[in-house]
Amino acid sequence: MKPWIKKTLAGVFGATIVLGGLTACAGGHRHGEMGPEKIAEIRGKVVNRVSSKLDLNDAQKLKLNALADTLQAQRAAFKGKTPDPRAEVQAIVAGATFDRARAQALMEEKTRAVQTASPEVIAAMADFYDSLNPAQQQKVRDMMDRRGRHGGGWMSHG
């Protein structure tokens, strides 16, 4: 595999870890969705944790924040204007038969949202990853490897 492809893939996967952290922290919870203040607080903690683990400089922190902004925008677009996404999914199975048309429409809407934002997300991920030095890039790869094998990763303590 060509080196630039490896770098791009590693960057995308590393940023996916950040996305996972932001999405997990910003998603709906048993007590309803978090407000913008709580999302901003948790996002700050995630960004600080990643910054600390990778020992980022100020320019890299700016790129990480730009990535976080892009990921949050994609999440908002994916969620859409639906006040209760869970109810939207539950409506698909509310009747005697599975509402295939409604399910397909929902899937197409979500796919469009991801496809529309993908170029910006990939660019932000690449900008962040490419700003890392080789040692930091190796830390990203190591964290991805540990996360895959042991369920640890960016947000694990230690």
C-alpha distance (Angstrom), angle and dihedral (degrees) to the residues before:
residue distance angle dihedral
M1 . . .
K2 3.79 . .
P3 3.83 115.9 .
W4 3.80 94.8 -120.8
I5 3.81 90.3 53.5
K6 3.81 90.7 50.6
K7 3.81 90.3 49.3
T8 3.79 92.4 48.6
L9 3.79 93.4 47.9
A10 3.79 92.7 46.4
G11 3.81 89.5 49.6
V12 3.78 92.7 49.5
F13 3.78 92.0 49.1
G14 3.79 92.8 45.0
A15 3.76 91.1 51.4
T16 3.79 88.6 47.3
I17 3.78 86.7 63.5
V18 3.79 88.6 55.6
L19 3.81 89.9 46.3
G20 3.78 90.0 50.9
G21 3.77 90.8 52.5
L22 3.77 93.8 47.3
T23 3.79 93.5 43.9
A24 3.78 93.9 46.6
C25 3.76 91.3 48.6
A26 3.78 95.8 42.7
G27 3.80 99.5 41.2
G28 3.77 127.5 102.5
H29 3.78 117.1 -73.2
R30 3.77 136.0 -163.0
H31 3.78 90.2 -87.7
G32 3.79 96.2 48.8
E33 3.76 131.0 -88.1
M34 3.75 121.9 -38.9
G35 3.75 119.0 -110.6
P36 3.80 124.4 -116.9
E37 3.81 91.9 -94.4
K38 3.80 93.7 56.2
I39 3.81 92.0 44.1
A40 3.82 89.8 51.6
E41 3.81 90.8 48.4
I42 3.80 93.7 50.9
R43 3.78 92.7 42.3
G44 3.80 88.3 54.0
K45 3.80 90.3 52.3
V46 3.81 91.8 49.5
V47 3.81 92.6 47.9
N48 3.82 91.0 46.8
R49 3.80 91.5 48.9
V50 3.82 93.3 50.1
S51 3.82 90.5 43.6
S52 3.79 90.5 52.1
K53 3.81 96.0 45.3
L54 3.81 91.5 50.0
D55 3.83 95.7 35.9
L56 3.81 91.0 -130.3
N57 3.79 123.6 -163.4
D58 3.82 121.5 -135.2
A59 3.82 95.0 -91.6
Q60 3.80 90.9 50.7
K61 3.81 90.8 47.9
L62 3.81 88.9 55.0
K63 3.80 89.9 53.1
L64 3.81 91.1 47.1
N65 3.81 89.9 51.2
A66 3.81 90.2 48.4
L67 3.81 88.2 51.9
A68 3.81 90.9 49.4
D69 3.83 90.1 49.9
T70 3.80 90.7 50.7
L71 3.80 92.7 47.6
Q72 3.80 91.9 49.0
A73 3.80 90.3 50.0
Q74 3.80 90.0 50.7
R75 3.79 90.7 49.0
A76 3.80 90.8 51.2
A77 3.80 91.0 49.0
F78 3.80 90.5 47.8
K79 3.78 91.6 50.4
G80 3.79 90.8 48.5
K81 3.77 124.9 -173.0
T82 3.79 94.2 -49.2
P83 3.80 109.7 127.1
D84 3.82 92.0 -155.5
P85 3.82 114.2 25.3
R86 3.80 91.5 178.4
A87 3.82 91.2 58.2
E88 3.79 88.6 49.8
V89 3.80 90.7 57.1
Q90 3.81 93.1 41.5
A91 3.81 89.4 54.6
I92 3.80 88.6 64.0
V93 3.81 90.7 65.6
A94 3.81 98.4 30.8
G95 3.80 95.3 99.5
A96 3.78 133.9 60.7
T97 3.81 89.6 -89.7
F98 3.77 134.4 39.1
D99 3.83 108.2 -95.5
R100 3.79 97.7 -126.2
A101 3.80 95.2 175.9
R102 3.80 92.5 51.7
A103 3.81 91.4 45.8
Q104 3.80 91.5 49.7
A105 3.81 92.1 48.0
L106 3.80 90.7 49.9
M107 3.80 91.7 48.1
E108 3.81 91.6 49.4
E109 3.81 91.6 48.9
K110 3.81 92.5 51.2
T111 3.81 92.9 43.6
R112 3.82 90.6 51.4
A113 3.80 90.5 51.0
V114 3.80 91.9 52.4
Q115 3.81 93.8 43.8
T116 3.79 92.6 48.6
A117 3.79 93.8 52.5
S118 3.82 97.2 36.9
P119 3.82 97.6 92.2
E120 3.81 91.6 53.0
V121 3.80 92.6 44.8
I122 3.80 92.7 48.8
A123 3.81 91.3 46.8
A124 3.82 92.1 49.9
M125 3.81 91.2 46.5
A126 3.79 91.6 48.7
D127 3.82 92.7 46.4
F128 3.80 90.7 52.2
Y129 3.81 96.4 43.9
D130 3.80 93.4 44.2
S131 3.82 89.6 53.0
L132 3.82 90.4 60.5
N133 3.78 120.9 95.0
P134 3.83 118.7 -123.8
A135 3.83 93.1 -95.3
Q136 3.82 91.4 52.0
Q137 3.80 91.0 46.7
Q138 3.80 88.7 52.6
K139 3.82 89.5 51.8
V140 3.81 88.5 54.0
R141 3.80 90.8 51.7
D142 3.81 91.7 45.8
M143 3.81 92.0 50.1
M144 3.79 90.6 49.3
D145 3.79 90.1 50.3
R146 3.81 92.8 48.9
R147 3.78 91.9 45.1
G148 3.78 91.4 53.2
R149 3.80 95.3 48.0
H150 3.78 103.5 35.1
G151 3.79 107.9 18.5
G152 3.81 91.4 -114.3
G153 3.75 122.5 113.8
W154 3.76 139.7 126.3
M155 3.75 97.6 -14.9
S156 3.81 98.5 42.1
H157 3.77 114.4 111.5
G158 3.76 121.4 -109.6
